[in-house]
Structures are given as C-alpha cells and as structure tokens.
Amino acid sequence: MSIRLDVSLRSINKFGEELCGDTAQMVENAKAQMVVLSDGMGSGVKANILSTLTAKILSTMLELGAPLEECVETIAKTLPISEERDIAYSTFAILSVHPDGQAILIEYDTPRSIFIHEGRPLEHEFTERVLSGKKIRDYRFTMGPQDSVVMMSDGITHAGLGKKEYSFGWGRTRVSEYVGSLFAGQNITSARITSALLGRALDLYDKKAGDDSTVVTARALQRRDLNIFTGPPSRKEDDEKIVREFLAAPGIHVISGGTSATIAARVLGKTLVPSLLYADPEIPPIASLEGLDLVTEGVLTLNRAISLMKTFNEGKFGMEFYEKLDSENGGSRIAKLIIEEATHIHLFVGKAMNPAYQAKELPFDLSIRMRLVEKIMEEGQKMGKVMSVTYY
C-alpha cells in the first residue's frame, strides 16, 4: 500500500489585523510528506514574523532531510522563552508521513491534534519528551487510507471564549466532537473539514476573530490517477498514438476539447454523443463517449476549472465555494476531480493549431492552450498533487 496526503491548510486573521500570526506550510522530500504549523506569540506583524521564521526553518530542514529531533532542537535553541509572559515566542506542530503510512507528529505548546480513523475520532497515545529544555508531545502511529489528522492553532480552541456556554472557549474536546460529526455517514475531504471547522470557529467569534486561527487537515489517500487529454497532436498521424497512450494510462480519463473528443471517437470507432443540457449558461455542455469518464469543451471549461483551483489555493472562501465545485458543469467537474479526488494528474497535450479556432473572427493560437496547461500544472502543484505532462 502506498498513500499520499491530501492536505488543506487555511487561516483567518485576528479581527483588525492585516497579517496572520500563524503560518502553515507543506513540504516534501524523497522520503516523506511533511506539514508544519506555527503560531507566533501575540498577533500582527511581530507574530507573523515569528511564526514565519519558525515554519521556514522547520520546513527547510525537513525538506533537506534533517531528522525531526534535530529540527525541534534547532527551533528550541533559536526561539527563547518570553521573560515577561514565560511562554514560547512561537509554538509549532510537525506532521511527517511516509508512503507506507508510518507517521510522526511532534507538538510543542499547541492544542492536541485530532485523529480520525474509520470516520470516528481516535485518541493516539503520545510520549512527553524534553528537548533543549522544552517539553514536546511525540506521537508515533500509522495512517491508513482515509485516516485524517487535524492540526490547529489555539485560536480554534479559544473560539467562543466568554460566551455563557463556552466560558473557557470551544475547547479541544468539543472541537473533536464537531470534527467527528462532519464524518457521520460520509467520506468528507480534507478541504471541507478545514472550511467547516474555520467557519464554525468564526461563528463562535461572532464573525470577528479574537485570535489568529488556523486549521490544517491531512487525509491519507491511496494513489488515484487522473488523465486529461486536450488539443490535437501536431502531426495528424499521431492521433491514434495520443489516444492509445492516454487510454492505456491507469485511472480516470477526461477529454477536454471538441476536436480532441472527435479524434478519440474516430480512433475508437465510437459515437460521440453531445448534450444540450446547460448546467451553467457560461460553460458549454458536456458530452459522452463510451470508455471515457468525462468529455467537455476545451478553453472555456478549462478556464473555469483553473479559476476554481486558484480560488481554492488562495484559501479565501467559505462553504459557498463548494456549491460551485459541486456543480454539474464541465469546469466544476474537472476542478473537483483535481482538488478532491486525484493524487496524480497527467496531461496529454496536443500542440497542433486547432482548426476550430482558425477563423479570423476567432483569434486563437497555440500559446492559449499552453498557458492553460501551465496554469493547471502550477495550481495543481500548489495543492501538493503530483503533476506531469506529455506533449504530442
């Protein structure tokens, strides 16, 4: 079994602050995927600098293969204790997961993470250790497919502080119960967990966050491939080659582009069946072709998919984003496959000038398709997806 992390990390700033005092980053090397969450003391510029420094040091050392213990000791020696408040200038949590599911979680002065196994909260045992004078929690466990780890800054557990029903804040226990309720009877993605948790915390703050608040959700997935074929090949004699290699690749198969779909139908000897149902008036309807999982129009559809991917990566959205993502138009369906379902995405891209766009009133050149492909690659990589492309 080989797993890959589907990671969602988002923050909301303390009300009135332009900068967030929390920093979350994901890095990867040949051995593992790693997530770092840091919370700087206080808020604003100072907290942002402290958390960014902490996260950058940790993520750089981890990416270069430094042992976790060495990373923790380096931070412990670098960031002293505040003499005035007797607390750390910056707290942090580090999650490291290997492809076989072996995981290590180190927490220093952060709320205890929440673990989800088979759709229910699970408490993992941890060892308390002292490194360079700082007490840390050290978890060693195994993540299987669909298992999740939810990490958070104390802005989440402090939400609702002072309210009658939350005198001491939301608290880790109630946060865990809420996360568990999100899984009830459904397979929920990491992004939706993060969004729901942040949204609930913001509600408890009456829409004015009393502290910087960050949620990082890491869900273990087994490899799932997504293959997208767009654009005719530069040489017509390669039509069959691109279709055969595209369909030979394991996983989900999507064609984006009318000419590309026509080529596939001809090579396969199948009938392309168009639809007249417009799920979105701005996006051409999808079609169907036996042997394919999804067939869509090209440029407009891919533009919509990229727009949704970009919004997701910027992290500045609420639950209404998922209404758009769940739409039945082709752009939303491609974006949903990339964002929520696939771990590895391979693009099969033809480099011919598309004859459908050669009329003078429809200015189009190859660079438009290439830019679309570049944006898909860029936004996919930001999500931690394994991206690759083959040109024909």
Disulfide bonds with the S-S distance in Angstrom:
none
